[in-house]
Amino acid sequence: MCSLALFPPPPPPGDVTAYESNNALVSARERPPLPLQSQLPALPVLSLPREALKAPSRPELGARPPFIHHRESLWKRCLSAWRDVGLCGVLRELSGAEEEGLRWLKSGSSSVLALCRGLSSLHGSLFPHLSLTSEDMIAAFSQAVDWAGCSIRAFAWHPHTSKFAVALLDDSIRVYNSSSATIPSLKHRLQRNVAAMAWKPLCASILAVACQSCVLLWHLDPTSLSTRPSSGCAQVLSYPGHSPVTSLAWAPSGELLLSASPVDTAMLVWDVSTENCVQLQWFGGGGVTYLAWSPDGSKVLAATPSAVFRVWEAQMWTCERWPTITGRCQTGCWSPDGSRLLFTVLGESVIYSLSFSEYRGEMQGQVGGSKTASIVADLSETTFETLHGEERVGGEVHSMVWDPTGERLAVIIRGSPDAPGSQTIIALFRTRNSPVFELLPCGFLRGERGAQPQLIAFHPCFQKGALLTVCWSTGTISHIPLFFISAHGPCASPSRSPVLASASGREQPLFSEL
């Protein structure tokens, strides 16, 4: 089993991690010149501080509206309430209606609403997250470390090009492209409290956005020079009771889109072309908080707010259920071939592994997961003695990503808020999935002084190893190249001797299933 005690010490405070070479991370006070600089994509190093962004305004108490209020008819208000809130919203409108001749309807609606509230309070005692506001719920289940306080709330690489989208504190989304100086800024009246984004695979221009009340699909013309696409470019996908939306996942084929909400026990499978959806319903769990579709398209991880998660197979849409002991599944990621799932549990400082078998013939349609999960890494707090004093690293995992080659795993470890000197840091592992699973320490990544990691993502098609993008609490977005020779194909290496580089990578595995 791999542990933090086997890692090299973290970089000194003030040093910034620049790149990986020969299986070691290189850090310095000033960013050193990168190997193979001319062959790297021209990606911008962005700085989007919170002070430069205007937070979305909220009406103050006692403020009078600037326009005369026009009261809509009852049936229009009920229709809007059904679309936004569901049945309880309709009952609330009917019970509070001021129209004449609706005495019995108002009385009956009030009684049914009281019953619904009683059942809701009982349900809320079983699932405490239902008592949270929408913003608090998004912050609790977001993959961003400090969703409410950081200027960057979501990040998404395009699956085929050097293009990425950044969702900001002011509810806007900016799209950056290494081959274009145009930076589109996306704004929509329904684009509030963005929790996640995902580009459609095998498509150049469709971006799915998880918002507070719906899913927005932006259709962006890659040849357009416009910096402010109109709201008519956004397609709205909404379903009663399915809000806030906290996670999205596209099928690798791009045909289907999954959306999840912590208040809806069903995850929705959208056919985007027809705007129709199918509910994948189960009982128990209290909602769906996080989705991850395996790269081979065969399985989907669905985490819940309670101590259980499910893995669905994407052919017959059957699922297997795995209970946890201490808390809910916080995050998870798949190996490139979809045969292994790594996941973490809230309240535990370990990484679990589940392996899956591929069934054919009569067994086709089964998930094929192993009966129990094995612990592959212990991330308990460890103290490093350095020239600059003691460094305390370790704690719970907030998010983790596996690069497309399956040879690097990046993990954001949240320090304990009660422990003095504890810090949030990124741990980088070297991994191998076949013929046996191996997990080896590589090092810790650190940003500029005072910067804490918020979000991490791997470039989907970097040709010289792996490229890790880190969004920091200061609003900076940095791209850290990890140079190595991939076992899955020829990749460039900054080292002068590829033979020596490959030989240095032969180390005794710290974890093996054999």
C-alpha positions as CSV (number, residue, x, y, z in Angstrom):
1,M,0.0,0.0,0.0
2,C,1.3,3.5,-0.9
3,S,1.4,6.1,1.9
4,L,2.5,9.8,2.1
5,A,5.5,8.8,4.2
6,L,7.1,7.4,1.0
7,F,6.8,10.7,-0.8
8,P,9.7,13.2,-1.1
9,P,9.2,16.3,1.1
10,P,7.0,19.1,-0.3
11,P,8.6,22.0,-2.1
12,P,9.8,24.9,0.2
13,P,7.2,27.7,0.8
14,G,7.5,30.1,-2.1
15,D,8.7,27.6,-4.7
16,V,6.3,26.9,-7.6
17,T,6.1,23.4,-9.2
18,A,7.0,23.9,-12.9
19,Y,7.1,20.4,-14.5
20,E,8.0,16.7,-14.1
21,S,11.1,15.2,-15.6
22,N,12.6,11.8,-15.0
23,N,9.9,10.8,-12.6
24,A,10.6,13.9,-10.3
25,L,8.8,17.2,-9.9
26,V,10.9,20.3,-10.5
27,S,10.1,23.4,-8.4
28,A,11.8,26.8,-8.2
29,R,11.2,30.4,-6.9
30,E,11.0,31.7,-10.5
31,R,9.5,29.5,-13.2
32,P,12.4,27.9,-15.0
33,P,12.3,27.4,-18.8
34,L,10.4,24.3,-19.8
35,P,12.0,21.4,-21.7
36,L,10.5,21.1,-25.2
37,Q,9.0,24.6,-24.8
38,S,8.6,25.1,-28.5
39,Q,6.5,21.9,-28.8
40,L,4.1,22.7,-26.1
41,P,0.6,24.2,-26.9
42,A,0.4,28.0,-26.4
43,L,-1.9,27.9,-23.4
44,P,-2.5,31.1,-21.4
45,V,-1.5,31.2,-17.8
46,L,-4.6,33.1,-16.5
47,S,-5.2,35.2,-13.4
48,L,-8.8,35.8,-12.5
49,P,-8.8,37.3,-9.0
50,R,-12.0,37.6,-7.1
51,E,-11.6,41.4,-6.8
52,A,-11.8,41.7,-10.6
53,L,-15.2,39.9,-10.7
54,K,-18.5,41.3,-9.7
55,A,-20.5,38.8,-7.8
56,P,-24.1,38.4,-9.0
57,S,-26.3,40.9,-7.3
58,R,-29.0,39.9,-4.8
59,P,-32.0,42.2,-4.0
60,E,-31.6,43.9,-0.7
61,L,-34.3,43.7,1.9
62,G,-36.7,46.6,1.6
63,A,-35.6,47.5,-2.0
64,R,-38.4,48.5,-4.3
65,P,-38.5,47.0,-7.8
66,P,-37.9,49.5,-10.6
67,F,-40.9,48.3,-12.6
68,I,-44.6,48.1,-11.8
69,H,-45.4,44.5,-10.9
70,H,-47.7,42.8,-13.4
71,R,-49.5,39.8,-11.8
72,E,-49.9,36.9,-14.1
73,S,-52.9,34.7,-14.2
74,L,-53.2,31.8,-11.7
75,W,-52.6,29.1,-14.3
76,K,-49.5,30.7,-15.6
77,R,-48.1,31.1,-12.1
78,C,-48.9,27.4,-11.4
79,L,-47.2,26.4,-14.6
80,S,-44.1,28.4,-13.7
81,A,-44.1,26.9,-10.2
82,W,-44.4,23.4,-11.5
83,R,-41.4,24.0,-13.9
84,D,-39.2,25.5,-11.2
85,V,-40.2,23.7,-7.9
86,G,-42.6,20.9,-8.8
87,L,-45.8,19.8,-7.0
88,C,-45.1,21.8,-3.8
89,G,-44.7,25.0,-5.8
90,V,-48.1,24.5,-7.4
91,L,-49.7,23.8,-4.1
92,R,-48.1,26.9,-2.6
93,E,-49.5,29.0,-5.5
94,L,-53.0,27.5,-5.1
95,S,-53.1,27.9,-1.3
96,G,-52.0,31.6,-1.6
97,A,-54.2,32.5,-4.5
98,E,-56.1,35.8,-4.2
99,E,-58.6,35.1,-7.0
100,E,-62.3,34.9,-6.1
101,G,-64.3,31.6,-6.0
102,L,-61.4,29.3,-5.1
103,R,-62.2,28.7,-1.5
104,W,-62.4,24.9,-1.7
105,L,-59.4,24.7,-3.9
106,K,-57.4,26.9,-1.6
107,S,-58.4,24.9,1.5
108,G,-57.6,21.5,-0.2
109,S,-54.3,22.8,-1.5
110,S,-53.3,24.0,2.0
111,S,-54.1,20.6,3.5
112,V,-52.1,18.7,0.9
113,L,-49.3,21.2,1.2
114,A,-49.2,20.7,5.0
115,L,-49.0,16.9,4.5
116,C,-46.2,17.3,1.9
117,R,-44.3,19.5,4.4
118,G,-44.7,17.0,7.1
119,L,-43.4,14.2,4.9
120,S,-40.6,16.5,3.7
121,S,-39.5,17.2,7.3
122,L,-39.4,13.5,8.0
123,H,-37.4,12.9,4.8
124,G,-35.1,15.8,5.8
125,S,-34.4,14.2,9.1
126,L,-33.1,11.1,7.2
127,F,-31.2,13.2,4.7
128,P,-30.0,16.4,6.4
129,H,-28.6,17.9,3.1
130,L,-32.2,18.6,2.0
131,S,-32.4,21.4,4.6
132,L,-29.6,23.3,3.0
133,T,-30.1,26.2,0.6
134,S,-29.3,25.6,-3.1
135,E,-26.0,27.5,-2.8
136,D,-24.9,25.6,0.3
137,M,-25.9,22.3,-1.3
138,I,-23.8,23.1,-4.4
139,A,-20.9,24.1,-2.2
140,A,-21.1,20.9,-0.2
141,F,-21.1,18.6,-3.2
142,S,-18.9,20.6,-5.7
143,Q,-15.6,19.2,-6.8
144,A,-14.1,22.7,-6.2
145,V,-12.5,22.9,-2.7
146,D,-14.0,26.4,-1.9
147,W,-16.9,26.8,-4.4
148,A,-18.5,29.6,-2.6
149,G,-15.4,31.7,-1.9
150,C,-13.1,31.2,-4.9
151,S,-13.4,33.1,-8.2
152,I,-13.2,29.9,-10.3
153,R,-16.2,27.6,-9.8
154,A,-15.8,25.0,-12.6
155,F,-13.3,24.0,-15.3
156,A,-13.6,21.8,-18.3
157,W,-11.1,20.8,-21.1
158,H,-12.5,20.1,-24.6
159,P,-11.9,16.4,-25.2
160,H,-10.2,16.9,-28.6
161,T,-8.5,20.3,-28.8
162,S,-6.5,22.7,-26.6
163,K,-9.7,24.6,-25.6
164,F,-11.1,25.0,-22.1
165,A,-14.1,26.7,-20.4
166,V,-13.9,28.4,-17.0
167,A,-17.0,29.2,-14.9
168,L,-16.5,32.3,-12.7
169,L,-18.0,33.7,-9.5
170,D,-20.1,36.3,-11.5
171,D,-22.0,33.5,-13.2
172,S,-20.2,34.0,-16.5
173,I,-18.3,31.4,-18.5
174,R,-15.2,32.2,-20.6
175,V,-13.8,30.0,-23.3
176,Y,-10.1,30.0,-24.1
177,N,-8.6,28.5,-27.2
178,S,-4.8,28.2,-27.9
179,S,-5.4,28.8,-31.6
180,S,-7.6,31.8,-31.3
181,A,-7.3,35.2,-29.6
182,T,-11.1,35.5,-29.3
183,I,-12.4,34.8,-25.8
184,P,-16.2,34.3,-25.8
185,S,-18.0,35.2,-22.6
186,L,-21.2,33.2,-22.0
187,K,-24.1,34.8,-20.0
188,H,-27.7,33.7,-19.6
189,R,-30.5,34.6,-17.2
190,L,-30.7,30.9,-16.1
191,Q,-27.0,30.5,-15.8
192,R,-26.7,30.9,-12.0
193,N,-24.6,29.1,-9.5
194,V,-22.7,26.9,-12.0
195,A,-21.5,23.7,-10.4
196,A,-20.0,21.7,-13.3
197,M,-19.4,21.8,-17.1
198,A,-18.7,19.2,-19.8
199,W,-17.9,19.5,-23.5
200,K,-19.7,17.1,-25.8
201,P,-17.4,14.4,-27.2
202,L,-16.9,14.2,-31.0
203,C,-18.2,17.7,-31.3
204,A,-16.4,21.0,-31.6
205,S,-19.0,23.4,-30.2
206,I,-21.4,22.1,-27.6
207,L,-20.8,22.8,-23.9
208,A,-23.2,21.5,-21.1
209,V,-23.5,23.6,-18.0
210,A,-25.0,22.5,-14.7
211,C,-26.9,25.4,-13.3
212,Q,-29.1,26.0,-10.2
213,S,-32.4,25.4,-12.0
214,C,-31.5,23.6,-15.3
215,V,-28.9,22.3,-17.7
216,L,-27.8,24.8,-20.4
217,L,-26.4,23.6,-23.6
218,W,-24.3,26.2,-25.4
219,H,-23.9,25.8,-29.1
220,L,-20.7,27.8,-30.0
221,D,-19.5,28.3,-33.5
222,P,-15.8,27.7,-33.4
223,T,-15.2,30.0,-36.4
224,S,-17.2,32.9,-34.9
225,L,-15.3,36.0,-33.8
226,S,-18.1,37.1,-31.5
227,T,-17.1,37.6,-27.8
228,R,-20.7,37.6,-26.5
229,P,-22.8,34.8,-28.0
230,S,-26.5,35.5,-27.7
231,S,-28.7,33.6,-25.2
232,G,-30.4,32.1,-28.3
233,C,-27.3,29.9,-28.6
234,A,-28.2,28.2,-25.3
235,Q,-30.6,25.2,-25.2
236,V,-32.4,24.7,-21.9
237,L,-32.9,21.3,-20.4
238,S,-35.1,21.3,-17.3
239,Y,-37.1,18.8,-15.3
240,P,-39.4,19.4,-12.3
241,G,-37.7,18.7,-9.0
242,H,-34.3,18.2,-10.6
243,S,-32.4,21.2,-9.2
244,P,-29.9,22.3,-8.3
245,V,-27.8,20.3,-10.8
246,T,-24.4,19.5,-9.4
247,S,-22.9,17.0,-11.8
248,L,-22.9,16.2,-15.6
249,A,-21.4,13.4,-17.6
250,W,-21.4,12.8,-21.4
251,A,-21.3,9.3,-22.9
252,P,-17.9,9.0,-24.8
253,S,-19.9,8.6,-28.0
254,G,-21.6,12.0,-27.3
255,E,-25.1,10.5,-27.8
256,L,-26.4,10.8,-24.2
257,L,-25.9,13.3,-21.4
258,L,-26.4,12.4,-17.7
259,S,-27.4,15.0,-15.1
260,A,-27.6,14.7,-11.3
261,S,-29.1,16.6,-8.4
262,P,-28.8,16.0,-4.6
263,V,-32.6,16.5,-4.2
264,D,-33.6,14.0,-6.9
265,T,-33.2,10.3,-6.3
266,A,-33.2,9.7,-10.1
267,M,-30.4,10.7,-12.5
268,L,-31.6,11.9,-15.8
269,V,-30.5,10.4,-19.2
270,W,-31.0,13.2,-21.8
271,D,-31.4,12.7,-25.5
272,V,-30.1,16.2,-26.4
273,S,-31.5,16.2,-29.9
274,T,-35.1,15.7,-28.8
275,E,-34.7,17.4,-25.3
276,N,-36.3,14.2,-23.8
277,C,-35.0,12.4,-20.8
278,V,-35.4,9.1,-19.1
279,Q,-35.3,8.8,-15.3
280,L,-33.0,6.1,-13.8
281,Q,-34.8,5.8,-10.5
282,W,-33.7,4.0,-7.4
283,F,-34.9,4.0,-3.8
284,G,-32.5,5.1,-1.1
285,G,-29.5,7.4,-1.1
286,G,-31.4,10.7,-1.0
287,G,-30.3,12.0,-4.4
288,V,-27.3,11.9,-6.7
289,T,-24.3,14.1,-6.1
290,Y,-21.5,13.1,-8.5
291,L,-21.3,11.3,-11.9
292,A,-18.4,9.8,-13.7
293,W,-18.8,7.9,-17.1
294,S,-16.0,5.4,-17.7
295,P,-13.8,6.3,-20.8
296,D,-14.8,3.1,-22.6
297,G,-18.5,4.0,-22.2
298,S,-19.4,0.8,-20.4
299,K,-20.1,2.0,-16.8
300,V,-21.2,5.1,-14.8
301,L,-20.3,5.9,-11.2
302,A,-23.2,7.6,-9.3
303,A,-22.5,8.9,-5.8
304,T,-25.2,9.8,-3.3
305,P,-25.4,12.1,-0.2
306,S,-25.6,9.0,2.0
307,A,-23.3,6.1,2.7
308,V,-23.9,4.3,-0.5
309,F,-22.9,4.6,-4.2
310,R,-23.9,2.7,-7.3
311,V,-22.2,1.7,-10.6
312,W,-24.4,1.4,-13.6
313,E,-23.6,-0.5,-16.7
314,A,-24.6,1.5,-19.8
315,Q,-26.1,-1.2,-22.0
316,M,-29.0,-2.7,-20.0
317,W,-28.8,0.1,-17.4
318,T,-28.6,-2.3,-14.4
319,C,-26.6,-1.3,-11.4
320,E,-24.7,-2.7,-8.4
321,R,-24.8,-1.1,-5.0
322,W,-21.8,-0.5,-2.7
323,P,-22.4,0.7,0.9
324,T,-19.6,2.6,2.7
325,I,-19.0,2.7,6.4
326,T,-18.3,6.2,7.5
327,G,-19.7,8.6,4.9
328,R,-20.7,9.3,1.3
329,C,-18.5,8.8,-1.8
330,Q,-16.7,12.1,-2.3
331,T,-15.1,11.6,-5.7
332,G,-14.0,8.9,-8.1
333,C,-12.2,8.4,-11.4
334,W,-11.9,5.5,-13.9
335,S,-8.9,3.9,-15.6
336,P,-8.7,4.6,-19.3
337,D,-10.0,1.1,-20.2
338,G,-12.9,1.3,-17.6
339,S,-11.7,-1.8,-15.7
340,R,-10.8,-0.1,-12.5
341,L,-12.5,2.6,-10.3
342,L,-10.7,4.6,-7.7
343,F,-12.9,6.4,-5.2
344,T,-12.7,8.1,-1.8
345,V,-15.1,8.4,1.1
346,L,-15.9,11.5,3.1
347,G,-14.3,11.3,6.5
348,E,-11.6,8.8,5.5
349,S,-8.0,9.5,4.4
350,V,-7.6,6.5,2.0
351,I,-8.1,5.7,-1.6
352,Y,-10.2,2.7,-2.5
353,S,-10.0,0.5,-5.6
354,L,-12.7,-1.6,-7.3
355,S,-11.9,-3.8,-10.3
356,F,-14.5,-4.8,-12.9
357,S,-14.7,-7.7,-15.3
358,E,-16.0,-7.6,-18.9
359,Y,-18.9,-9.9,-19.5
360,R,-19.9,-11.2,-22.9
361,G,-22.7,-13.5,-24.2
362,E,-25.3,-14.5,-21.7
363,M,-23.5,-12.6,-18.9
364,Q,-23.6,-9.3,-20.9
365,G,-25.5,-6.5,-19.1
366,Q,-24.0,-7.2,-15.7
367,V,-21.8,-4.6,-14.0
368,G,-19.1,-7.2,-13.0
369,G,-17.6,-5.4,-10.0
370,S,-15.5,-7.1,-7.4
371,K,-17.2,-8.0,-4.1
372,T,-15.1,-5.7,-1.9
373,A,-13.0,-2.6,-2.4
374,S,-9.3,-2.7,-1.5
375,I,-7.3,0.2,0.0
376,V,-4.5,1.2,-2.3
377,A,-3.3,4.4,-0.7
378,D,-3.1,5.7,2.9
379,L,-3.2,9.6,3.0
380,S,-3.2,10.0,6.7
381,E,-1.4,13.1,8.0
382,T,2.4,12.8,7.8
383,T,5.0,15.2,9.2
384,F,8.1,16.0,7.0
385,E,11.2,17.4,8.5
386,T,12.6,20.0,6.1
387,L,15.2,22.8,6.2
388,H,12.4,25.3,6.6
389,G,10.8,23.5,9.5
390,E,8.1,20.9,9.9
391,E,5.6,20.4,7.0
392,R,2.3,18.6,7.9
393,V,0.6,17.0,4.9
394,G,-2.4,14.6,4.7
395,G,-6.1,14.3,5.3
396,E,-9.3,13.6,3.3
397,V,-9.4,13.6,-0.5
398,H,-11.6,16.2,-2.1
399,S,-11.1,15.4,-5.7
400,M,-8.8,13.3,-8.0
401,V,-8.3,12.9,-11.7
402,W,-6.6,10.1,-13.7
403,D,-4.7,11.2,-16.9
404,P,-5.7,9.6,-20.3
405,T,-2.6,7.4,-20.4
406,G,-3.5,5.9,-17.1
407,E,0.0,6.6,-15.7
408,R,-0.5,9.7,-13.5
409,L,-3.0,10.3,-10.8
410,A,-3.5,13.7,-9.2
411,V,-5.2,14.1,-5.8
412,I,-6.3,17.2,-3.9
413,I,-5.8,16.4,-0.2
414,R,-7.6,18.7,2.2
415,G,-5.8,19.5,5.4
416,S,-7.6,19.2,8.7
417,P,-9.0,22.7,9.6
418,D,-8.5,21.9,13.3
419,A,-4.8,21.0,13.0
420,P,-2.5,24.0,13.0
421,G,-0.1,24.1,10.0
422,S,-2.2,21.6,8.0
423,Q,-2.6,22.6,4.4
424,T,-4.4,21.7,1.2
425,I,-2.0,20.2,-1.4
426,I,-1.9,18.2,-4.6
427,A,-0.3,14.7,-4.4
428,L,0.9,13.2,-7.7
429,F,1.1,9.4,-8.1
430,R,2.6,7.3,-10.9
431,T,0.2,4.5,-11.8
432,R,0.0,1.4,-13.9
433,N,-3.1,-0.7,-14.4
434,S,-1.8,-3.8,-16.2
435,P,-0.7,-6.5,-16.0
436,V,-1.2,-5.7,-12.3
437,F,-2.3,-2.4,-10.6
438,E,0.6,-0.3,-9.2
439,L,0.6,3.0,-7.3
440,L,3.9,4.8,-6.8
441,P,4.6,8.2,-5.2
442,C,5.9,11.0,-7.4
443,G,5.7,14.2,-5.4
444,F,3.7,17.2,-4.1
445,L,2.7,20.1,-6.3
446,R,2.7,23.7,-4.9
447,G,1.6,27.0,-6.3
448,E,2.7,30.6,-5.4
449,R,2.8,31.6,-1.8
450,G,-0.7,31.7,-0.3
451,A,-2.4,29.8,-3.2
452,Q,-4.5,26.7,-2.4
453,P,-5.6,24.3,-5.1
454,Q,-9.3,24.4,-6.0
455,L,-9.8,22.3,-9.1
456,I,-7.6,20.0,-11.2
457,A,-8.0,18.5,-14.7
458,F,-5.8,16.7,-17.2
459,H,-5.4,17.8,-20.8
460,P,-7.2,15.0,-22.8
461,C,-4.7,14.8,-25.7
462,F,-1.3,15.9,-24.5
463,Q,1.3,14.0,-26.6
464,K,4.4,14.3,-24.4
465,G,3.2,12.6,-21.3
466,A,0.4,14.4,-19.3
467,L,-0.5,18.0,-18.8
468,L,-2.1,18.9,-15.5
469,T,-4.2,22.1,-15.2
470,V,-4.6,23.5,-11.7
471,C,-7.0,26.3,-10.7
472,W,-5.8,28.1,-7.6
473,S,-7.6,30.0,-4.9
474,T,-5.9,33.2,-6.1
475,G,-7.7,32.9,-9.4
476,T,-4.6,31.7,-11.3
477,I,-4.9,28.9,-13.7
478,S,-1.6,27.1,-14.4
479,H,-0.6,24.2,-16.7
480,I,2.0,21.8,-15.4
481,P,3.6,19.4,-18.0
482,L,4.5,16.0,-16.8
483,F,7.1,14.6,-19.2
484,F,7.4,10.8,-19.3
485,I,7.5,8.0,-21.9
486,S,4.1,6.4,-22.0
487,A,3.9,2.6,-22.0
488,H,0.9,2.9,-24.4
489,G,2.8,4.6,-27.2
490,P,5.8,6.7,-28.1
491,C,6.0,10.0,-26.3
492,A,8.7,12.7,-26.3
493,S,10.8,13.1,-23.2
494,P,12.9,16.1,-22.1
495,S,15.7,13.8,-20.9
496,R,18.7,13.3,-23.1
497,S,18.7,9.5,-22.8
498,P,15.3,7.8,-23.2
499,V,16.9,4.5,-22.1
500,L,18.1,6.0,-18.8
501,A,14.7,7.6,-18.3
502,S,12.9,4.3,-18.7
503,A,15.4,2.5,-16.6
504,S,14.9,4.9,-13.8
505,G,11.2,4.2,-13.7
506,R,11.8,0.6,-12.8
507,E,11.0,0.6,-9.1
508,Q,9.6,-1.9,-6.7
509,P,5.8,-1.5,-6.7
510,L,4.4,-0.3,-3.4
511,F,1.1,-1.9,-4.0
512,S,0.2,-5.0,-6.0
513,E,-2.9,-7.2,-6.2
514,L,-0.7,-10.3,-6.5
